[in-house]
Amino acid sequence: MVDLSRPTGPRIVAVANQKGGVGKTTTAINLAAGLAEAGCKVLVVDLDPQGNASTGLGVEDRDWTTYDLILDDASLEAVVQETEISNLFVVPATVDLSSADIELFSNEKRSYLLHDALRQTAIDAFEFDFVLIDCPPSLNLLTVNAMVAAHSVLVPLQSEFFALEGLSQLMLTIREVRQTANPDLRIEGVVLTMYDNRNNLSRQVEKDARDNLGEMVFKTKIPRNVRVSEAPSYALPVLQYDSGSLGAMAYRHLAREIMHKNNKVAI
């Protein structure tokens, strides 16, 4: 049950991990779909020049993108698009965003451009409950922009060897952003992805993560599931592609955990 006492403005969550192939974009797409299915109004901001979140949500029209939003002062009304999924909206990305780091470097407000763009007064008219920012797989200026703009960071963690190794650098970046630009930034949580309960390694990674990070690790684990892998080729989240699959059910559970954490759902 969605809490109707909506706080002022949406909850902005950066989905980030500088390591590629950890299920970051998959998590952004499917978590957004799970939140939307549960009655929340959700915006996905595709901040990855590869534009995979846009593709995975079936976006074809990319005349207005995140590049325009952060570098050309485009309005939210111009860049926000509806998707085929009820309650789910997107600001798409194209490869044009790959040059953004160079262009941002010479801008005095280079770390705050996305922050300012997402706090246009126009955002209130959309009445979003959540904004999920799909970050690029690197700790560049785009990722820093996402962290400065966000209230929290959600970290997908692949259930494989060396999974925790790259996490320390991400945590250092989050700490630096807290100290310099966004003192209220917190960790939304760490979600284990590509989890195989039959695999000793997956169980060991989970144990290490929970031993080191404690309550920061979500109870929900995203399984390694062929339906999750197939869904993007049909430009659909797995919740729409195969609603009854293990992957779809896991993302629904993750959405409920996040809603509960942010006082959006009754106990």
MIVEXLO-804562 format. One record per residue (C-alpha): residue number from 1; residue in one letter; x, y, z. Coordinates in Angstrom, 2 decimals. Layout:
<pts>
+-----+-----+---------+---------+---------+
!   n ! res !       x !       y !       z !
+-----+-----+---------+---------+---------+
! NUM !   a !       X !       Y !       Z !
...
+-----+-----+---------+---------+---------+
</pts>
This chain:
<pts>
+-----+-----+---------+---------+---------+
!   n ! res !       x !       y !       z !
+-----+-----+---------+---------+---------+
!   1 !   m !    0.00 !    0.00 !    0.00 !
!   2 !   v !    1.49 !    3.33 !   -1.07 !
!   3 !   d !    1.75 !    6.02 !    1.57 !
!   4 !   l !   -0.30 !    8.98 !    0.33 !
!   5 !   s !    1.52 !   11.49 !    2.52 !
!   6 !   r !    4.07 !   12.21 !   -0.20 !
!   7 !   p !    7.17 !   14.17 !    0.89 !
!   8 !   t !    8.11 !   17.32 !   -0.99 !
!   9 !   g !    9.90 !   16.37 !   -4.18 !
!  10 !   p !   10.97 !   12.94 !   -5.39 !
!  11 !   r !   13.51 !   10.68 !   -3.76 !
!  12 !   i !   16.56 !   10.80 !   -6.05 !
!  13 !   v !   18.67 !    7.63 !   -6.13 !
!  14 !   a !   21.87 !    7.20 !   -8.15 !
!  15 !   v !   22.40 !    3.60 !   -9.29 !
!  16 !   a !   26.18 !    3.36 !   -9.45 !
!  17 !   n !   29.11 !    1.01 !   -9.67 !
!  18 !   q !   32.26 !    1.83 !  -11.63 !
!  19 !   k !   32.67 !   -1.85 !  -12.51 !
!  20 !   g !   30.87 !   -2.81 !  -15.70 !
!  21 !   g !   28.73 !   -5.92 !  -16.10 !
!  22 !   v !   27.32 !   -5.94 !  -12.56 !
!  23 !   g !   23.67 !   -5.48 !  -13.50 !
!  24 !   k !   23.56 !   -1.75 !  -12.90 !
!  25 !   t !   21.36 !   -0.76 !  -15.83 !
!  26 !   t !   19.28 !   -3.93 !  -15.45 !
!  27 !   t !   18.66 !   -2.97 !  -11.84 !
!  28 !   a !   17.76 !    0.64 !  -12.72 !
!  29 !   i !   15.23 !   -0.49 !  -15.36 !
!  30 !   n !   13.61 !   -3.27 !  -13.37 !
!  31 !   l !   13.59 !   -1.51 !  -10.02 !
!  32 !   a !   11.88 !    1.42 !  -11.74 !
!  33 !   a !    9.31 !   -0.96 !  -13.23 !
!  34 !   g !    8.76 !   -2.57 !   -9.82 !
!  35 !   l !    8.21 !    0.79 !   -8.14 !
!  36 !   a !    5.86 !    1.88 !  -10.92 !
!  37 !   e !    3.91 !   -1.36 !  -10.69 !
!  38 !   a !    3.50 !   -0.74 !   -6.95 !
!  39 !   g !    1.89 !    2.64 !   -7.64 !
!  40 !   c !    4.86 !    5.01 !   -7.45 !
!  41 !   k !    5.50 !    7.54 !  -10.20 !
!  42 !   v !    9.09 !    7.02 !  -11.36 !
!  43 !   l !   11.57 !    8.83 !  -13.61 !
!  44 !   v !   14.66 !    7.07 !  -14.98 !
!  45 !   v !   17.45 !    9.47 !  -15.95 !
!  46 !   d !   19.79 !    7.69 !  -18.36 !
!  47 !   l !   23.24 !    9.14 !  -17.65 !
!  48 !   d !   25.19 !    6.42 !  -19.46 !
!  49 !   p !   26.38 !    7.34 !  -22.99 !
!  50 !   q !   25.64 !    3.76 !  -24.06 !
!  51 !   g !   21.96 !    4.56 !  -23.57 !
!  52 !   n !   21.09 !    1.01 !  -22.54 !
!  53 !   a !   18.45 !    2.07 !  -20.01 !
!  54 !   s !   16.70 !    4.02 !  -22.78 !
!  55 !   t !   16.83 !    1.01 !  -25.11 !
!  56 !   g !   15.64 !   -1.32 !  -22.36 !
!  57 !   l !   12.60 !    0.89 !  -21.79 !
!  58 !   g !   11.72 !    0.97 !  -25.50 !
!  59 !   v !   12.69 !    4.59 !  -26.18 !
!  60 !   e !   13.05 !    5.39 !  -29.87 !
!  61 !   d !   12.71 !    9.19 !  -29.90 !
!  62 !   r !   15.98 !   10.67 !  -28.61 !
!  63 !   d !   15.75 !   14.17 !  -30.02 !
!  64 !   w !   15.94 !   15.51 !  -26.44 !
!  65 !   t !   18.30 !   13.78 !  -24.03 !
!  66 !   t !   20.23 !   14.08 !  -20.78 !
!  67 !   y !   22.92 !   15.90 !  -22.77 !
!  68 !   d !   20.41 !   18.68 !  -23.47 !
!  69 !   l !   19.25 !   18.64 !  -19.85 !
!  70 !   i !   22.66 !   19.13 !  -18.24 !
!  71 !   l !   24.67 !   20.95 !  -20.92 !
!  72 !   d !   22.10 !   22.95 !  -22.90 !
!  73 !   d !   19.75 !   23.97 !  -20.05 !
!  74 !   a !   16.79 !   22.15 !  -21.61 !
!  75 !   s !   13.60 !   22.13 !  -19.57 !
!  76 !   l !   12.31 !   18.97 !  -17.91 !
!  77 !   e !    9.11 !   19.30 !  -19.93 !
!  78 !   a !   11.21 !   19.00 !  -23.11 !
!  79 !   v !   13.27 !   15.96 !  -22.11 !
!  80 !   v !   10.96 !   13.77 !  -19.99 !
!  81 !   q !    9.21 !   11.07 !  -22.01 !
!  82 !   e !    6.44 !    8.66 !  -21.11 !
!  83 !   t !    7.16 !    4.96 !  -21.61 !
!  84 !   e !    4.69 !    2.23 !  -22.49 !
!  85 !   i !    4.64 !    1.32 !  -18.78 !
!  86 !   s !    2.16 !    3.14 !  -16.58 !
!  87 !   n !    3.77 !    5.53 !  -14.05 !
!  88 !   l !    7.23 !    5.13 !  -15.63 !
!  89 !   f !    9.01 !    8.00 !  -17.42 !
!  90 !   v !   12.52 !    8.42 !  -18.83 !
!  91 !   v !   15.06 !   11.02 !  -19.87 !
!  92 !   p !   16.95 !    9.13 !  -22.60 !
!  93 !   a !   20.65 !    9.22 !  -23.47 !
!  94 !   t !   22.68 !    8.95 !  -26.66 !
!  95 !   v !   26.37 !    8.60 !  -27.46 !
!  96 !   d !   26.54 !   12.44 !  -27.50 !
!  97 !   l !   26.88 !   12.17 !  -23.73 !
!  98 !   s !   30.32 !   10.58 !  -24.16 !
!  99 !   s !   31.82 !   14.03 !  -24.79 !
! 100 !   a !   30.18 !   15.50 !  -21.68 !
! 101 !   d !   33.17 !   14.95 !  -19.40 !
! 102 !   i !   35.34 !   17.20 !  -21.57 !
! 103 !   e !   32.66 !   19.88 !  -21.80 !
! 104 !   l !   31.86 !   19.70 !  -18.10 !
! 105 !   f !   35.49 !   20.19 !  -17.11 !
! 106 !   s !   35.54 !   23.84 !  -18.19 !
! 107 !   n !   32.22 !   24.66 !  -16.50 !
! 108 !   e !   32.48 !   26.32 !  -13.08 !
! 109 !   k !   29.37 !   24.49 !  -11.89 !
! 110 !   r !   30.47 !   21.22 !  -13.48 !
! 111 !   s !   29.49 !   19.03 !  -10.51 !
! 112 !   y !   26.09 !   20.67 !   -9.92 !
! 113 !   l !   24.49 !   20.74 !  -13.37 !
! 114 !   l !   22.32 !   17.65 !  -12.91 !
! 115 !   h !   21.46 !   18.74 !   -9.36 !
! 116 !   d !   20.15 !   22.04 !  -10.67 !
! 117 !   a !   18.37 !   20.43 !  -13.63 !
! 118 !   l !   16.46 !   18.03 !  -11.38 !
! 119 !   r !   15.42 !   20.84 !   -9.07 !
! 120 !   q !   13.68 !   22.94 !  -11.67 !
! 121 !   t !   10.34 !   24.02 !  -10.27 !
! 122 !   a !    8.73 !   22.12 !  -13.16 !
! 123 !   i !    9.58 !   18.80 !  -11.49 !
! 124 !   d !    6.81 !   19.35 !   -8.93 !
! 125 !   a !    4.17 !   19.22 !  -11.66 !
! 126 !   f !    5.22 !   15.66 !  -12.56 !
! 127 !   e !    4.73 !   14.48 !   -8.94 !
! 128 !   f !    7.44 !   11.85 !   -9.17 !
! 129 !   d !    7.97 !    9.67 !   -6.12 !
! 130 !   f !   11.37 !    8.40 !   -7.24 !
! 131 !   v !   14.05 !    9.50 !   -9.70 !
! 132 !   l !   16.55 !    6.75 !  -10.53 !
! 133 !   i !   19.79 !    7.87 !  -12.21 !
! 134 !   d !   21.51 !    5.16 !  -14.23 !
! 135 !   c !   25.19 !    6.12 !  -13.97 !
! 136 !   p !   27.97 !    5.23 !  -16.43 !
! 137 !   p !   30.33 !    2.38 !  -15.40 !
! 138 !   s !   33.08 !    4.76 !  -14.28 !
! 139 !   l !   33.76 !    7.34 !  -11.58 !
! 140 !   n !   33.79 !   10.31 !  -13.96 !
! 141 !   l !   32.17 !   13.75 !  -13.81 !
! 142 !   l !   28.81 !   12.34 !  -14.92 !
! 143 !   t !   28.80 !    9.96 !  -11.94 !
! 144 !   v !   29.85 !   12.79 !   -9.63 !
! 145 !   n !   26.96 !   14.88 !  -11.02 !
! 146 !   a !   24.60 !   12.02 !  -10.19 !
! 147 !   m !   25.89 !   11.77 !   -6.63 !
! 148 !   v !   25.67 !   15.53 !   -6.08 !
! 149 !   a !   22.09 !   15.46 !   -7.38 !
! 150 !   a !   21.03 !   12.37 !   -5.43 !
! 151 !   h !   19.78 !   11.77 !   -1.92 !
! 152 !   s !   21.34 !    8.30 !   -1.92 !
! 153 !   v !   23.37 !    5.77 !   -3.91 !
! 154 !   l !   22.18 !    2.24 !   -4.71 !
! 155 !   v !   25.05 !   -0.13 !   -5.45 !
! 156 !   p !   24.48 !   -3.32 !   -7.47 !
! 157 !   l !   27.13 !   -5.87 !   -6.43 !
! 158 !   q !   27.81 !   -8.86 !   -8.65 !
! 159 !   s !   27.94 !  -12.17 !   -6.78 !
! 160 !   e !   31.34 !  -13.12 !   -8.16 !
! 161 !   f !   35.02 !  -13.17 !   -7.19 !
! 162 !   f !   36.60 !   -9.73 !   -6.56 !
! 163 !   a !   33.09 !   -8.22 !   -6.22 !
! 164 !   l !   33.99 !   -6.33 !   -3.05 !
! 165 !   e !   37.39 !   -5.21 !   -4.35 !
! 166 !   g !   36.10 !   -2.27 !   -6.41 !
! 167 !   l !   33.59 !   -1.22 !   -3.79 !
! 168 !   s !   36.18 !    0.60 !   -1.67 !
! 169 !   q !   36.91 !    3.13 !   -4.45 !
! 170 !   l !   33.20 !    3.81 !   -4.90 !
! 171 !   m !   32.81 !    4.35 !   -1.16 !
! 172 !   l !   35.77 !    6.78 !   -1.21 !
! 173 !   t !   34.10 !    8.75 !   -4.02 !
! 174 !   i !   30.84 !    8.88 !   -2.06 !
! 175 !   r !   32.76 !   10.14 !    0.98 !
! 176 !   e !   34.49 !   12.84 !   -1.09 !
! 177 !   v !   31.15 !   14.00 !   -2.51 !
! 178 !   r !   29.75 !   14.15 !    1.04 !
! 179 !   q !   32.67 !   16.27 !    2.20 !
! 180 !   t !   32.69 !   18.67 !   -0.74 !
! 181 !   a !   29.28 !   18.97 !   -2.34 !
! 182 !   n !   26.47 !   16.88 !   -0.86 !
! 183 !   p !   26.76 !   16.32 !    2.90 !
! 184 !   d !   23.39 !   14.55 !    3.07 !
! 185 !   l !   24.29 !   11.83 !    0.54 !
! 186 !   r !   23.88 !    8.35 !    1.98 !
! 187 !   i !   24.06 !    4.74 !    0.83 !
! 188 !   e !   20.59 !    3.54 !   -0.13 !
! 189 !   g !   21.93 !    0.02 !    0.03 !
! 190 !   v !   23.89 !   -2.70 !   -1.73 !
! 191 !   v !   21.95 !   -5.25 !   -3.77 !
! 192 !   l !   23.49 !   -8.59 !   -4.72 !
! 193 !   t !   22.96 !   -9.33 !   -8.42 !
! 194 !   m !   23.47 !  -12.42 !  -10.62 !
! 195 !   y !   23.09 !  -14.55 !   -7.49 !
! 196 !   d !   23.10 !  -18.35 !   -7.82 !
! 197 !   n !   22.11 !  -20.11 !   -4.60 !
! 198 !   r !   23.56 !  -23.38 !   -5.94 !
! 199 !   n !   26.97 !  -21.77 !   -6.26 !
! 200 !   n !   29.31 !  -21.77 !   -3.26 !
! 201 !   l !   30.99 !  -18.61 !   -4.57 !
! 202 !   s !   27.71 !  -16.65 !   -4.59 !
! 203 !   r !   27.03 !  -17.70 !   -0.99 !
! 204 !   q !   30.57 !  -16.72 !    0.02 !
! 205 !   v !   30.25 !  -13.28 !   -1.63 !
! 206 !   e !   26.96 !  -12.79 !    0.21 !
! 207 !   k !   28.57 !  -13.75 !    3.53 !
! 208 !   d !   31.51 !  -11.41 !    2.93 !
! 209 !   a !   29.20 !   -8.56 !    1.94 !
! 210 !   r !   26.93 !   -8.99 !    4.97 !
! 211 !   d !   29.91 !   -9.42 !    7.33 !
! 212 !   n !   31.50 !   -6.21 !    6.01 !
! 213 !   l !   28.47 !   -4.07 !    5.28 !
! 214 !   g !   25.79 !   -5.42 !    7.62 !
! 215 !   e !   22.33 !   -3.90 !    7.28 !
! 216 !   m !   23.52 !   -1.93 !    4.26 !
! 217 !   v !   22.98 !   -5.09 !    2.14 !
! 218 !   f !   19.38 !   -5.58 !    1.02 !
! 219 !   k !   17.63 !   -8.80 !    2.01 !
! 220 !   t !   16.53 !   -9.22 !   -1.62 !
! 221 !   k !   19.02 !  -10.98 !   -3.91 !
! 222 !   i !   18.62 !  -10.75 !   -7.68 !
! 223 !   p !   19.07 !  -14.22 !   -9.15 !
! 224 !   r !   20.97 !  -15.12 !  -12.28 !
! 225 !   n !   17.92 !  -15.60 !  -14.49 !
! 226 !   v !   17.68 !  -16.06 !  -18.26 !
! 227 !   r !   14.46 !  -14.02 !  -18.43 !
! 228 !   v !   16.26 !  -10.99 !  -16.97 !
! 229 !   s !   18.93 !  -11.35 !  -19.67 !
! 230 !   e !   16.41 !  -11.78 !  -22.48 !
! 231 !   a !   14.09 !   -8.88 !  -21.57 !
! 232 !   p !   16.26 !   -5.98 !  -22.93 !
! 233 !   s !   16.27 !   -7.50 !  -26.43 !
! 234 !   y !   12.50 !   -7.01 !  -26.40 !
! 235 !   a !   12.88 !   -3.44 !  -25.05 !
! 236 !   l !   11.01 !   -4.43 !  -21.89 !
! 237 !   p !   11.74 !   -4.71 !  -18.17 !
! 238 !   v !   11.55 !   -8.33 !  -17.03 !
! 239 !   l !    8.39 !   -7.50 !  -15.06 !
! 240 !   q !    6.61 !   -6.94 !  -18.37 !
! 241 !   y !    8.50 !   -9.55 !  -20.38 !
! 242 !   d !    7.87 !  -12.45 !  -17.97 !
! 243 !   s !    5.94 !  -11.25 !  -14.94 !
! 244 !   g !    6.09 !  -14.58 !  -13.14 !
! 245 !   s !    9.82 !  -15.21 !  -13.53 !
! 246 !   l !   12.17 !  -15.39 !  -10.57 !
! 247 !   g !   13.90 !  -12.22 !  -11.76 !
! 248 !   a !   10.64 !  -10.26 !  -11.91 !
! 249 !   m !    9.63 !  -11.43 !   -8.44 !
! 250 !   a !   13.04 !  -10.45 !   -7.03 !
! 251 !   y !   12.81 !   -6.91 !   -8.43 !
! 252 !   r !    9.30 !   -6.57 !   -6.97 !
! 253 !   h !   10.71 !   -7.52 !   -3.57 !
! 254 !   l !   13.57 !   -5.02 !   -3.96 !
! 255 !   a !   11.07 !   -2.29 !   -4.87 !
! 256 !   r !    9.06 !   -3.03 !   -1.72 !
! 257 !   e !   12.22 !   -2.91 !    0.43 !
! 258 !   i !   13.12 !    0.49 !   -0.98 !
! 259 !   m !    9.56 !    1.79 !   -0.64 !
! 260 !   h !    9.48 !    0.68 !    2.99 !
! 261 !   k !   12.90 !    2.22 !    3.65 !
! 262 !   n !   11.66 !    5.53 !    2.28 !
! 263 !   n !    8.28 !    5.45 !    4.06 !
! 264 !   k !    6.37 !    4.85 !    0.84 !
! 265 !   v !    4.71 !    1.62 !    1.88 !
! 266 !   a !    2.86 !    0.40 !    4.96 !
! 267 !   i !    4.51 !   -2.24 !    7.14 !
+-----+-----+---------+---------+---------+
</pts>
